[in-house]
Amino acid sequence: MNHWGAVLDNYDRRIVDGFATEYRVLAIDYRGVGLSRGLAPETIYEMASDTINMISTMAFETVDLDRYRTCWRSRHRRGGGCFRPLILMGMLTPQDAKTDLFFISTANGRRAAWEFLVRLKDRRLDRDKGPTPRAFLRQLAAIKAWARKEPQDLGLIRIHVLVANGDNDIMVPTSNRHDMARRIPNAELVIYKDTGHGGIFQYHAGFVLKALGFLAG
């Protein structure tokens, strides 16, 4: 499951292909995004319901879910205001906004950003349709509404959860990941150094190995 404003061709294929060595992988667009028909939901609940309905329709009894970033209200600080200027800059300049949003401005970060953007262009045929501004804004409304809700009792989650993030995330602060891992009873936390929101993309090879081992355990 993808991130805000993303279509299938915005997700790192190294991760998808890595998972596919051991599992059947279903990569989806949310309703109203990419080539999925309909109107993009304005609530997280609707997005989750769409995914549950898809799983039920395909008659899967169990699934392993890879969700790239979950935004909810935490006991710690929330990201938001700091990355809006970067989004605007990305719209007004040739530089892809993900360079500054997903990676940090170190030599390693800049190199990882360039390599990631190159990988996103690997697939030449049958590429997905880009997100529309309307879908982008409707998803933003859903995220903002979700962030205003009271913190949920994550202690009710009894399945094993792998929480992975970069150590310098300006979009969803890294402190939120530590909070999440503390509040989920069976959570394992992995923090990647010298990276940000796109930590699993910068360290895709290590993340795939870690995730496959986690799922097999």
Order of alpha helices (4+ residues) and beta strands (2+ residues): alpha-alpha-alpha-alpha-alpha-alpha-beta-alpha-beta-alpha-alpha
